[in-house]
Amino acid sequence: MVGVKRQHDGAEKENEVKASRFMPMFEQFRDELDQHHDRRERIIKASRDITAASKKIIFSLQRVRTLNAEIPEKIAKETRDRAGAMQRQFFAIAPDLEGINAWRYQRQISGGIQEYMEAISFEHYLRTQTLITMEEASKSLPDTIDLTSDDYALGIFDLVGELMRFAITTIATTGALPGSTAEPGGRDVLIDLRSLRTSFQALDTTSCGGTGLGKDVEKKMEVMKTCVEKVETAVYGLIIRGRERPKGWVPDLADDRGAPVESY
């Protein structure tokens, strides 16, 4: 049984709680940690939502079959709606990424920004057949959200995969490679992919160390090369094998095939 503390005259002592002089400091630390974890969770959730919206935009854009032309209105409306949702997500977390927090939570937002870069660069390429610059991409983000060179480069690496899918799907559905080489200075998508491959292979990443680009560049480089080679193989089949087929040849289609994917 715990003894009872008493005064010198025998009366029970009142319980005294003596606050430590360090307590206010640790309470402040607790509040800062709570704010940090709440901020981090908000950014992670927003990054996932931005990634999901970016993928849906890319899926919609893969239904386009023309190059260096405006996006068909039906697809453009879908992409505008989803792009608006992404912008709302960016503006919602913009206050959480001010000042030093832009670097403190860079890992948490990086995945979303890379996927966003992939989506807007693909849309920009389909419209203009040019590569979006880092300055143009930065202007589409709130001022407090920085587009790092690593996120820009990794997003363009992923763009190569989407251009490969776009090229091969268009070859399969239209029998022609997107783009035109008929006019002086004209380019098709394979010429652009080879130009990107050359530029990436000349990229010096020795000073990147353990950053996002330094960690992922080797794997991304191999995937990029494979994507370009797939388009080269498809073009080979189109040019060489295509000449072996009689004029007007079309592949046999089974009667039970589903409806074709809607494209423009």
BASEDREN-758918 format. One line per 8 residues: number of its first residue (from 1); their letters; for each residue x, y negated, z of N, C-alpha, C. Coordinates in Angstrom, 3 decimals, always signed. Example, Ala and Ser with C-alpha at 12.3 -4.5 7.8 and 13.67 -1.06 7.14 Angstrom:
2
1 = as = +13.190:+5.690:+7.800:+12.300:+4.500:+7.800:+13.200:+3.300:+7.800 ~ +12.850:+2.250:+7.080:+13.670:+1.060:+7.140:+12.900:-0.030:+7.870
//
This chain:
264
1 = mvgvkrqh = +0.851:+1.193:+0.000:+0.000:+0.000:+0.000:+0.883:-1.238:+0.000 ~ +0.532:-2.192:-0.866:+1.329:-3.402:-0.972:+1.062:-4.295:+0.239 ~ +2.142:-4.783:+0.831:+1.988:-5.651:+1.985:+1.432:-7.020:+1.622 ~ +0.877:-7.693:+2.608:+0.294:-9.019:+2.405:+1.252:-10.060:+2.977 ~ +1.593:-11.034:+2.192:+2.474:-12.094:+2.677:+1.677:-13.055:+3.554 ~ +2.289:-13.469:+4.716:+1.589:-14.332:+5.660:+2.442:-15.552:+6.011 ~ +1.733:-16.578:+6.461:+2.401:-17.769:+6.962:+3.041:-17.456:+8.308 ~ +3.792:-18.439:+8.859:+4.456:-18.213:+10.141:+3.465:-18.066:+11.292
9 = dgaekene = +2.232:-18.578:+11.056:+1.218:-18.443:+12.093:+0.331:-17.231:+11.891 ~ +0.662:-16.391:+10.888:-0.099:-15.163:+10.673:-1.146:-15.258:+9.584 ~ -1.453:-16.443:+9.096:-2.463:-16.591:+8.034:-1.893:-16.093:+6.710 ~ -2.803:-15.519:+5.884:-2.357:-14.997:+4.587:-1.917:-16.137:+3.674 ~ -0.840:-15.866:+2.964:-0.349:-16.847:+1.991:-1.197:-16.782:+0.714 ~ -1.468:-17.941:+0.124:-2.154:-17.974:-1.165:-1.158:-17.582:-2.263 ~ -1.701:-16.828:-3.243:-0.831:-16.409:-4.358:-0.346:-17.635:-5.123 ~ +0.933:-17.714:-5.317:+1.518:-18.825:-6.044:+2.069:-18.329:-7.384
17 = vkasrfmp = +1.670:-18.977:-8.397:+2.199:-18.647:-9.722:+3.073:-19.805:-10.166 ~ +4.327:-19.514:-10.204:+5.275:-20.556:-10.560:+5.650:-20.412:-12.037 ~ +5.223:-21.365:-12.856:+5.493:-21.310:-14.294:+6.967:-21.556:-14.562 ~ +7.513:-20.736:-15.480:+8.908:-20.916:-15.855:+9.051:-22.166:-16.718 ~ +10.147:-22.823:-16.602:+10.378:-24.002:-17.423:+10.609:-23.631:-18.888 ~ +10.873:-22.320:-19.146:+11.057:-21.860:-20.519:+9.742:-21.466:-21.190 ~ +8.664:-21.371:-20.410:+7.402:-20.898:-20.964:+6.894:-21.748:-22.129 ~ +6.886:-23.079:-22.056:+6.405:-23.879:-23.193:+7.200:-23.622:-24.475
25 = mfeqfrde = +8.500:-23.392:-24.308:+9.332:-23.138:-25.482:+8.919:-21.824:-26.159 ~ +8.687:-20.766:-25.363:+8.305:-19.484:-25.937:+6.876:-19.505:-26.483 ~ +6.019:-20.317:-25.882:+4.674:-20.463:-26.439:+4.721:-21.123:-27.814 ~ +5.650:-22.059:-27.977:+5.832:-22.690:-29.276:+6.360:-21.673:-30.291 ~ +7.297:-20.825:-29.858:+7.802:-19.785:-30.748:+6.666:-18.848:-31.179 ~ +5.800:-18.510:-30.213:+4.671:-17.621:-30.530:+3.767:-18.247:-31.584 ~ +3.470:-19.527:-31.405:+2.592:-20.209:-32.366:+3.231:-20.275:-33.755 ~ +4.538:-20.541:-33.794:+5.229:-20.604:-35.085:+5.237:-19.245:-35.787
33 = ldqhhdrr = +5.425:-18.154:-35.019:+5.416:-16.822:-35.605:+4.026:-16.458:-36.122 ~ +2.993:-16.831:-35.345:+1.621:-16.571:-35.799:+1.338:-17.307:-37.112 ~ +1.768:-18.561:-37.185:+1.570:-19.340:-38.417:+2.343:-18.722:-39.581 ~ +3.558:-18.250:-39.291:+4.390:-17.626:-40.336:+3.708:-16.387:-40.904 ~ +3.212:-15.509:-40.029:+2.591:-14.271:-40.504:+1.291:-14.560:-41.251 ~ +0.507:-15.522:-40.772:-0.729:-15.891:-41.481:-0.411:-16.450:-42.870 ~ +0.605:-17.319:-42.932:+1.007:-17.922:-44.208:+1.513:-16.843:-45.166 ~ +2.301:-15.944:-44.645:+2.866:-14.867:-45.475:+1.765:-13.982:-46.042
41 = eriikasr = +0.778:-13.643:-45.220:-0.319:-12.792:-45.695:-1.153:-13.502:-46.754 ~ -1.363:-14.802:-46.587:-2.112:-15.558:-47.597:-1.391:-15.543:-48.943 ~ -0.069:-15.714:-48.893:+0.723:-15.755:-50.126:+0.736:-14.384:-50.800 ~ +0.884:-13.323:-50.012:+0.890:-11.969:-50.581:-0.447:-11.668:-51.252 ~ -1.545:-12.019:-50.580:-2.870:-11.770:-51.168:-3.055:-12.573:-52.455 ~ -2.649:-13.836:-52.437:-2.773:-14.667:-53.639:-1.916:-14.107:-54.771 ~ -0.717:-13.632:-54.447:+0.169:-13.069:-55.474:-0.462:-11.840:-56.123 ~ -1.115:-11.009:-55.312:-1.785:-9.822:-55.863:-2.956:-10.226:-56.755
49 = ditaaskk = -3.719:-11.220:-56.329:-4.854:-11.677:-57.139:-4.378:-12.288:-58.458 ~ -3.283:-13.047:-58.407:-2.718:-13.645:-59.625:-2.216:-12.559:-60.557 ~ -1.579:-11.536:-60.001:-1.103:-10.414:-60.812:-2.263:-9.716:-61.511 ~ -3.340:-9.464:-60.765:-4.500:-8.779:-61.344:-5.132:-9.614:-62.459 ~ -5.285:-10.923:-62.232:-5.868:-11.799:-63.255:-4.970:-11.887:-64.485 ~ -3.657:-11.923:-64.275:-2.718:-11.987:-65.409:-2.821:-10.737:-66.267 ~ -2.921:-9.564:-65.633:-3.043:-8.317:-66.388:-4.323:-8.306:-67.218 ~ -5.412:-8.825:-66.659:-6.676:-8.864:-67.404:-6.573:-9.806:-68.603
57 = iifslqrv = -5.855:-10.916:-68.431:-5.635:-11.829:-69.565:-4.846:-11.126:-70.665 ~ -3.805:-10.386:-70.276:-2.982:-9.676:-71.262:-3.820:-8.625:-71.985 ~ -4.662:-7.894:-71.243:-5.513:-6.890:-71.879:-6.430:-7.531:-72.917 ~ -6.976:-8.697:-72.593:-7.845:-9.398:-73.549:-7.058:-9.841:-74.773 ~ -5.846:-10.374:-74.552:-5.043:-10.872:-75.671:-4.563:-9.752:-76.585 ~ -4.481:-8.541:-76.065:-4.046:-7.426:-76.911:-5.095:-7.049:-77.954 ~ -6.272:-7.648:-77.893:-7.287:-7.412:-78.927:-7.118:-8.355:-80.117 ~ -6.222:-9.316:-80.001:-5.955:-10.231:-81.110:-5.136:-9.499:-82.167
65 = rtlnaeip = -5.410:-9.788:-83.445:-4.686:-9.127:-84.539:-3.998:-10.129:-85.459 ~ -4.012:-11.397:-85.113:-3.354:-12.417:-85.936:-2.250:-13.082:-85.144 ~ -1.343:-13.708:-85.870:-0.201:-14.376:-85.257:-0.102:-15.793:-85.803 ~ +0.329:-16.707:-84.940:+0.497:-18.112:-85.328:-0.847:-18.718:-85.748 ~ -1.883:-18.402:-84.959:-3.231:-18.925:-85.209:-3.937:-19.057:-83.858 ~ -5.007:-19.833:-83.835:-5.750:-20.016:-82.596:-6.380:-18.702:-82.147 ~ -6.472:-18.539:-80.835:-7.087:-17.343:-80.272:-8.588:-17.361:-80.574 ~ -9.182:-16.242:-81.032:-10.629:-16.207:-81.268:-11.408:-16.666:-80.032
73 = ekiaketr = -12.508:-17.375:-80.260:-13.217:-18.055:-79.180:-13.662:-17.098:-78.078 ~ -14.148:-15.920:-78.442:-14.619:-14.992:-77.414:-13.492:-14.601:-76.456 ~ -12.340:-14.302:-77.028:-11.191:-13.938:-76.189:-10.658:-15.160:-75.455 ~ -10.640:-16.310:-76.126:-10.148:-17.539:-75.494:-10.972:-17.893:-74.266 ~ -12.301:-17.670:-74.342:-13.161:-17.977:-73.191:-12.827:-17.062:-72.017 ~ -12.605:-15.784:-72.304:-12.243:-14.842:-71.239:-10.935:-15.268:-70.567 ~ -9.955:-15.629:-71.385:-8.658:-16.001:-70.812:-8.737:-17.321:-70.054 ~ -9.558:-18.266:-70.536:-9.708:-19.545:-69.821:-10.321:-19.328:-68.443
81 = dragamqr = -11.338:-18.489:-68.375:-11.990:-18.230:-67.084:-11.009:-17.614:-66.091 ~ -10.232:-16.661:-66.551:-9.282:-15.997:-65.648:-8.099:-16.908:-65.321 ~ -7.699:-17.715:-66.301:-6.617:-18.677:-66.024:-7.073:-19.700:-64.988 ~ -8.340:-20.102:-65.051:-8.869:-21.028:-64.041:-8.857:-20.415:-62.653 ~ -9.183:-19.117:-62.569:-9.133:-18.434:-61.267:-7.704:-18.378:-60.741 ~ -6.737:-18.149:-61.631:-5.327:-18.132:-61.212:-4.883:-19.494:-60.712 ~ -5.301:-20.547:-61.400:-4.919:-21.890:-60.975:-5.479:-22.204:-59.593 ~ -6.693:-21.760:-59.323:-7.269:-21.979:-57.985:-6.462:-21.246:-56.924
89 = qffaiapd = -5.979:-20.039:-57.266:-5.137:-19.311:-56.311:-3.830:-20.057:-56.065 ~ -3.223:-20.563:-57.116:-1.968:-21.305:-56.958:-2.171:-22.560:-56.100 ~ -3.226:-23.302:-56.378:-3.466:-24.522:-55.604:-3.817:-24.206:-54.148 ~ -4.436:-23.046:-53.904:-4.789:-22.683:-52.531:-3.553:-22.429:-51.678 ~ -2.499:-21.874:-52.293:-1.294:-21.570:-51.513:-0.217:-22.626:-51.694 ~ -0.480:-23.639:-52.501:+0.532:-24.677:-52.727:+1.011:-25.317:-51.423 ~ +0.109:-25.652:-50.466:+0.600:-26.229:-49.201:+1.497:-25.282:-48.408 ~ +1.318:-23.971:-48.598:+2.145:-22.992:-47.879:+3.534:-22.849:-48.485
97 = leginawr = +3.749:-23.432:-49.652:+5.029:-23.276:-50.349:+5.741:-24.610:-50.510 ~ +5.512:-25.515:-49.586:+6.169:-26.814:-49.638:+7.532:-26.748:-48.956 ~ +8.447:-27.552:-49.450:+9.765:-27.676:-48.816:+10.521:-26.364:-48.768 ~ +11.064:-26.080:-47.592:+11.901:-24.879:-47.432:+11.087:-23.601:-47.560 ~ +9.760:-23.702:-47.369:+8.919:-22.507:-47.480:+8.887:-21.958:-48.905 ~ +9.202:-22.797:-49.878:+9.255:-22.311:-51.256:+10.284:-21.200:-51.394 ~ +11.370:-21.283:-50.636:+12.404:-20.251:-50.682:+12.160:-19.182:-49.615 ~ +11.552:-19.567:-48.509:+11.285:-18.599:-47.442:+10.336:-17.502:-47.916
105 = yqrqisgg = +9.356:-17.876:-48.743:+8.358:-16.910:-49.214:+8.508:-16.615:-50.711 ~ +9.694:-16.834:-51.240:+9.893:-16.631:-52.670:+9.668:-15.165:-53.063 ~ +10.087:-14.247:-52.227:+9.904:-12.823:-52.524:+8.427:-12.466:-52.573 ~ +7.619:-13.099:-51.720:+6.198:-12.755:-51.665:+5.428:-13.253:-52.889 ~ +5.808:-14.385:-53.458:+5.090:-14.967:-54.591:+5.736:-14.596:-55.923 ~ +6.956:-14.089:-55.895:+7.713:-13.858:-57.121:+6.998:-12.918:-58.087 ~ +6.439:-11.818:-57.591:+5.772:-10.862:-58.461:+4.605:-11.477:-59.211 ~ +3.815:-12.303:-58.510:+2.688:-12.964:-59.147:+3.134:-13.953:-60.215
113 = iqeymeai = +4.198:-14.697:-59.926:+4.693:-15.678:-60.897:+5.245:-14.981:-62.141 ~ +5.939:-13.869:-61.962:+6.470:-13.141:-63.119:+5.335:-12.633:-64.012 ~ +4.278:-12.106:-63.395:+3.151:-11.615:-64.191:+2.435:-12.782:-64.875 ~ +2.347:-13.900:-64.170:+1.756:-15.110:-64.760:+2.580:-15.576:-65.961 ~ +3.907:-15.545:-65.815:+4.788:-15.924:-66.926:+4.563:-15.017:-68.127 ~ +4.418:-13.733:-67.870:+4.194:-12.785:-68.962:+2.902:-13.118:-69.706 ~ +1.847:-13.454:-68.964:+0.547:-13.740:-69.583:+0.586:-15.027:-70.405 ~ +1.127:-16.116:-69.819:+1.086:-17.388:-70.550:+2.068:-17.395:-71.712
121 = sfehylrt = +3.186:-16.672:-71.583:+4.143:-16.615:-72.698:+3.569:-15.789:-73.850 ~ +2.808:-14.741:-73.541:+2.178:-13.935:-74.585:+1.115:-14.760:-75.323 ~ +0.298:-15.480:-74.567:-0.728:-16.321:-75.184:-0.095:-17.417:-76.046 ~ +0.991:-18.020:-75.538:+1.698:-19.070:-76.272:+2.299:-18.511:-77.554 ~ +2.854:-17.307:-77.498:+3.461:-16.706:-78.692:+2.406:-16.391:-79.746 ~ +1.258:-15.870:-79.327:+0.209:-15.542:-80.291:-0.278:-16.790:-81.019 ~ -0.326:-17.913:-80.326:-0.824:-19.148:-80.939:+0.220:-19.817:-81.820 ~ +1.471:-19.815:-81.373:+2.491:-20.638:-82.033:+3.641:-19.839:-82.637
129 = qtlitmee = +3.737:-18.555:-82.301:+4.858:-17.700:-82.688:+6.196:-18.306:-82.248 ~ +6.175:-18.917:-81.084:+7.395:-19.439:-80.475:+7.425:-19.017:-79.005 ~ +8.595:-19.070:-78.430:+8.761:-18.702:-77.022:+8.517:-19.929:-76.147 ~ +7.682:-19.793:-75.145:+7.417:-20.899:-74.236:+8.690:-21.222:-73.452 ~ +8.991:-22.494:-73.301:+10.192:-22.897:-72.561:+9.912:-22.902:-71.064 ~ +10.976:-22.925:-70.295:+10.836:-22.960:-68.846:+10.157:-24.252:-68.397 ~ +10.455:-25.365:-69.077:+9.837:-26.648:-68.725:+8.337:-26.624:-69.000 ~ +7.933:-26.071:-70.134:+6.505:-25.966:-70.457:+5.778:-25.086:-69.452
137 = askslpdt = +6.401:-23.976:-69.074:+5.765:-23.079:-68.114:+5.660:-23.732:-66.738 ~ +6.680:-24.488:-66.334:+6.665:-25.144:-65.021:+5.525:-26.152:-64.910 ~ +5.210:-26.818:-66.019:+4.159:-27.838:-65.987:+2.785:-27.240:-65.736 ~ +2.622:-25.953:-65.984:+1.329:-25.318:-65.764:+1.122:-24.898:-64.311 ~ +2.150:-25.074:-63.470:+2.071:-24.712:-62.052:+1.954:-25.968:-61.204 ~ +1.349:-25.870:-60.006:+1.334:-27.020:-59.086:+2.751:-27.482:-58.764 ~ +2.874:-28.741:-58.399:+4.201:-29.332:-58.179:+4.988:-28.626:-57.084 ~ +4.296:-28.112:-56.068:+5.010:-27.514:-54.942:+5.439:-26.072:-55.213
145 = idltsddy = +5.027:-25.501:-56.321:+5.404:-24.120:-56.653:+6.500:-24.165:-57.702 ~ +7.668:-23.678:-57.340:+8.826:-23.713:-58.229:+8.862:-22.463:-59.105 ~ +9.111:-22.679:-60.380:+9.380:-21.564:-61.296:+10.888:-21.400:-61.374 ~ +11.400:-20.365:-60.756:+12.843:-20.143:-60.749:+13.281:-19.547:-62.092 ~ +14.552:-19.704:-62.388:+15.082:-19.133:-63.636:+14.989:-17.611:-63.624 ~ +15.095:-16.997:-62.438:+14.966:-15.540:-62.340:+13.564:-15.089:-62.728 ~ +12.553:-15.746:-62.166:+11.171:-15.367:-62.473:+10.844:-15.620:-63.943 ~ +11.379:-16.710:-64.487:+11.147:-17.003:-65.906:+11.758:-15.897:-66.779
153 = algifdlv = +13.018:-15.553:-66.515:+13.705:-14.545:-67.334:+13.043:-13.174:-67.207 ~ +12.665:-12.790:-65.980:+12.034:-11.483:-65.789:+10.656:-11.427:-66.441 ~ +9.950:-12.555:-66.439:+8.671:-12.610:-67.130:+8.830:-12.443:-68.629 ~ +9.885:-13.028:-69.206:+10.136:-12.889:-70.644:+10.586:-11.467:-70.979 ~ +11.342:-10.841:-70.075:+11.681:-9.427:-70.269:+10.401:-8.600:-70.431 ~ +9.425:-8.841:-69.548:+8.165:-8.092:-69.614:+7.364:-8.450:-70.866 ~ +7.527:-9.674:-71.360:+6.839:-10.080:-72.589:+7.202:-9.165:-73.755 ~ +8.442:-8.697:-73.795:+8.888:-7.833:-74.896:+7.998:-6.589:-74.984
161 = gelmrfai = +7.623:-6.039:-73.841:+6.755:-4.867:-73.837:+5.391:-5.162:-74.430 ~ +4.851:-6.334:-74.120:+3.543:-6.700:-74.679:+3.640:-6.963:-76.182 ~ +4.733:-7.552:-76.632:+4.919:-7.769:-78.073:+5.057:-6.442:-78.803 ~ +5.686:-5.468:-78.164:+5.798:-4.133:-78.762:+4.412:-3.516:-78.922 ~ +3.576:-3.592:-77.884:+2.214:-3.031:-77.981:+1.400:-3.765:-79.034 ~ +1.532:-5.083:-79.059:+0.807:-5.888:-80.046:+1.216:-5.496:-81.470 ~ +2.521:-5.346:-81.695:+3.024:-5.026:-83.036:+2.566:-3.647:-83.480 ~ +2.722:-2.647:-82.632:+2.385:-1.280:-83.018:+0.879:-1.115:-83.202
169 = ttiattga = +0.081:-1.729:-82.326:-1.376:-1.647:-82.473:-1.834:-2.318:-83.763 ~ -1.240:-3.462:-84.076:-1.609:-4.164:-85.307:-1.203:-3.363:-86.538 ~ -0.028:-2.739:-86.502:+0.398:-1.886:-87.621:-0.588:-0.734:-87.801 ~ -1.010:-0.138:-86.690:-1.909:+1.016:-86.774:-3.296:+0.640:-87.273 ~ -3.755:-0.562:-86.939:-5.123:-0.943:-87.301:-5.222:-1.693:-88.622 ~ -4.172:-2.420:-88.991:-4.237:-3.218:-90.225:-3.272:-2.741:-91.296 ~ -2.290:-1.923:-90.930:-1.315:-1.449:-91.896:-0.265:-2.477:-92.249 ~ -0.142:-3.526:-91.436:+0.847:-4.579:-91.724:+1.477:-5.035:-90.408
177 = lpgstaep = +2.713:-5.501:-90.533:+3.429:-6.028:-89.376:+3.010:-7.474:-89.133 ~ +2.668:-7.852:-87.901:+2.260:-9.239:-87.636:+3.359:-10.234:-88.006 ~ +2.954:-11.357:-88.565:+3.903:-12.374:-89.006:+4.047:-12.348:-90.514 ~ +4.829:-13.260:-91.012:+5.008:-13.357:-92.454:+6.438:-13.717:-92.779 ~ +7.000:-12.994:-93.749:+8.346:-13.306:-94.250:+8.285:-13.756:-95.701 ~ +7.068:-13.972:-96.214:+6.915:-14.352:-97.622:+7.430:-15.761:-97.881 ~ +7.205:-16.674:-96.933:+7.631:-18.055:-97.115:+9.049:-18.245:-96.572 ~ +9.787:-19.219:-97.102:+11.139:-19.502:-96.588:+11.081:-19.846:-95.092
185 = ggrdvlid = +11.924:-19.202:-94.324:+11.939:-19.438:-92.886:+10.877:-18.677:-92.137 ~ +10.051:-17.896:-92.846:+9.008:-17.118:-92.183:+9.596:-15.970:-91.369 ~ +8.882:-15.585:-90.326:+9.370:-14.517:-89.452:+8.213:-13.579:-89.132 ~ +8.559:-12.319:-88.944:+7.569:-11.385:-88.413:+7.948:-11.075:-86.971 ~ +7.106:-10.288:-86.305:+7.317:-10.045:-84.882:+8.592:-9.246:-84.631 ~ +8.991:-8.400:-85.585:+10.225:-7.632:-85.393:+11.447:-8.544:-85.399 ~ +11.456:-9.535:-86.277:+12.569:-10.495:-86.286:+12.650:-11.220:-84.943 ~ +11.499:-11.601:-84.400:+11.486:-12.282:-83.106:+11.958:-11.357:-81.989
193 = lrslrtsf = +11.537:-10.099:-82.024:+11.967:-9.145:-81.002:+13.475:-8.908:-81.062 ~ +14.007:-8.822:-82.269:+15.459:-8.643:-82.392:+16.214:-9.870:-81.900 ~ +15.655:-11.039:-82.135:+16.277:-12.268:-81.639:+16.284:-12.292:-80.110 ~ +15.171:-11.871:-79.511:+15.117:-11.789:-78.047:+16.129:-10.776:-77.524 ~ +16.226:-9.631:-78.185:+17.185:-8.611:-77.750:+18.603:-9.155:-77.786 ~ +18.952:-9.856:-78.860:+20.293:-10.425:-78.970:+20.552:-11.430:-77.857 ~ +19.568:-12.268:-77.567:+19.725:-13.288:-76.524:+19.872:-12.650:-75.148 ~ +19.075:-11.619:-74.880:+19.164:-10.958:-73.575:+20.490:-10.230:-73.410
201 = qaldttsc = +20.979:-9.619:-74.474:+22.246:-8.901:-74.378:+23.415:-9.856:-74.151 ~ +23.254:-11.104:-74.567:+24.302:-12.106:-74.340:+24.179:-12.766:-72.976 ~ +23.146:-12.400:-72.216:+22.896:-13.028:-70.913:+23.945:-12.572:-69.899 ~ +24.575:-13.536:-69.247:+25.592:-13.240:-68.224:+24.926:-13.247:-66.857 ~ +24.807:-12.081:-66.251:+24.161:-11.967:-64.938:+25.157:-11.565:-63.846 ~ +26.454:-11.688:-64.138:+27.460:-11.252:-63.160:+27.431:-12.081:-61.887 ~ +26.969:-13.337:-61.986:+26.952:-14.203:-60.798:+25.622:-14.161:-60.062 ~ +24.685:-13.325:-60.516:+23.353:-13.297:-59.886:+23.359:-12.540:-58.568
209 = ggtglgkd = +24.295:-11.606:-58.406:+24.396:-10.885:-57.143:+23.141:-10.089:-56.837 ~ +22.641:-10.268:-55.605:+21.480:-9.506:-55.150:+20.168:-10.205:-55.374 ~ +20.117:-11.213:-56.240:+18.861:-11.903:-56.510:+17.938:-11.024:-57.344 ~ +16.705:-11.507:-57.586:+15.744:-10.726:-58.349:+16.262:-10.325:-59.705 ~ +16.873:-11.264:-60.422:+17.393:-10.968:-61.751:+18.558:-10.002:-61.676 ~ +19.450:-10.222:-60.718:+20.613:-9.356:-60.591:+20.247:-7.917:-60.270 ~ +19.180:-7.721:-59.469:+18.768:-6.371:-59.092:+18.039:-5.651:-60.220 ~ +17.244:-6.391:-60.991:+16.351:-5.764:-61.969:+16.852:-5.793:-63.401
217 = vekkmevm = +17.903:-6.565:-63.694:+18.272:-6.802:-65.085:+18.687:-5.525:-65.809 ~ +19.357:-4.631:-65.147:+19.821:-3.410:-65.826:+18.640:-2.555:-66.282 ~ +17.682:-2.352:-65.379:+16.503:-1.560:-65.734:+15.673:-2.267:-66.803 ~ +15.486:-3.584:-66.638:+14.695:-4.339:-67.613:+15.367:-4.329:-68.990 ~ +16.688:-4.367:-69.008:+17.421:-4.373:-70.275:+17.185:-3.073:-71.042 ~ +17.210:-1.947:-70.349:+16.993:-0.663:-71.015:+15.574:-0.556:-71.557 ~ +14.599:-1.015:-70.760:+13.201:-0.980:-71.219:+13.018:-1.884:-72.434 ~ +13.648:-3.059:-72.403:+13.547:-4.008:-73.504:+14.106:-3.401:-74.789
225 = ktcvekve = +15.269:-2.769:-74.704:+15.878:-2.148:-75.892:+14.965:-1.051:-76.454 ~ +14.389:-0.256:-75.564:+13.495:+0.818:-75.999:+12.280:+0.263:-76.721 ~ +11.736:-0.836:-76.216:+10.560:-1.446:-76.848:+10.873:-1.926:-78.262 ~ +12.011:-2.588:-78.431:+12.387:-3.069:-79.765:+12.614:-1.895:-80.704 ~ +13.241:-0.833:-80.218:+13.489:+0.341:-81.060:+12.182:+1.006:-81.485 ~ +11.165:+0.977:-80.629:+9.869:+1.566:-80.993:+9.243:+0.803:-82.158 ~ +9.363:-0.527:-82.130:+8.817:-1.317:-83.235:+9.614:-1.055:-84.507 ~ +10.936:-0.950:-84.387:+11.768:-0.645:-85.561:+11.375:+0.701:-86.172
233 = tavyglii = +11.103:+1.681:-85.314:+10.689:+2.996:-85.814:+9.333:+2.916:-86.503 ~ +8.422:+2.128:-85.927:+7.091:+1.984:-86.532:+7.183:+1.297:-87.893 ~ +8.042:+0.292:-87.996:+8.216:-0.397:-89.276:+8.868:+0.531:-90.295 ~ +9.803:+1.330:-89.833:+10.408:+2.335:-90.723:+9.329:+3.253:-91.303 ~ +8.447:+3.740:-90.424:+7.373:+4.603:-90.888:+6.438:+3.897:-91.851 ~ +6.204:+2.606:-91.584:+5.310:+1.823:-92.446:+5.904:+1.639:-93.840 ~ +7.204:+1.351:-93.900:+7.845:+1.050:-95.187:+8.220:+2.328:-95.934 ~ +8.940:+3.230:-95.280:+9.452:+4.423:-95.951:+8.356:+5.471:-96.150
241 = rgrerpkg = +7.727:+5.860:-95.067:+6.685:+6.884:-95.176:+5.483:+6.361:-95.943 ~ +5.197:+5.070:-95.810:+4.046:+4.509:-96.490:+4.156:+4.631:-97.994 ~ +5.357:+4.574:-98.534:+5.559:+4.681:-99.977:+5.330:+6.103:-100.486 ~ +5.418:+7.067:-99.568:+5.210:+8.449:-99.971:+3.729:+8.799:-100.075 ~ +2.859:+7.950:-99.538:+1.425:+8.233:-99.538:+0.776:+7.645:-100.783 ~ -0.227:+8.308:-101.316:-0.911:+7.784:-102.500:-1.635:+6.485:-102.190 ~ -1.848:+5.675:-103.202:-2.523:+4.401:-103.033:-3.945:+4.630:-102.523 ~ -4.338:+3.850:-101.555:-5.674:+3.983:-100.990:-5.784:+5.041:-99.914
249 = wvpdladd = -4.637:+5.644:-99.506:-4.669:+6.686:-98.490:-5.093:+6.133:-97.137 ~ -5.960:+6.866:-96.472:-6.350:+6.511:-95.106:-6.268:+7.771:-94.262 ~ -5.967:+7.654:-92.983:-5.888:+8.855:-92.142:-7.251:+9.495:-91.960 ~ -7.266:+10.822:-91.778:-8.513:+11.518:-91.508:-8.996:+11.159:-90.114 ~ -10.273:+10.840:-90.032:-10.864:+10.478:-88.749:-11.881:+11.528:-88.362 ~ -11.750:+12.081:-87.187:-12.707:+13.081:-86.717:-14.068:+12.437:-86.514 ~ -15.109:+13.218:-86.783:-16.462:+12.674:-86.666:-16.828:+12.333:-85.229 ~ -16.170:+12.986:-84.264:-16.556:+12.775:-82.870:-15.710:+11.706:-82.191
257 = rgapvesy = -14.935:+10.943:-82.942:-14.146:+9.865:-82.314:-15.066:+8.771:-81.825 ~ -14.674:+8.157:-80.736:-15.475:+7.079:-80.178:-15.391:+5.835:-81.040 ~ -16.173:+4.851:-80.627:-16.184:+3.588:-81.382:-14.830:+2.918:-81.276 ~ -14.353:+2.237:-82.320:-13.049:+1.566:-82.257:-13.074:+0.413:-81.279 ~ -11.903:+0.084:-80.772:-11.787:-1.045:-79.865:-12.031:-2.329:-80.629 ~ -12.826:-3.207:-80.036:-13.148:-4.473:-80.712:-11.888:-5.325:-80.798 ~ -11.583:-5.804:-81.984:-10.392:-6.635:-82.168:-10.727:-7.783:-83.084 ~ -9.822:-8.788:-83.110:-10.073:-10.021:-83.860:-8.831:-10.360:-84.661
//
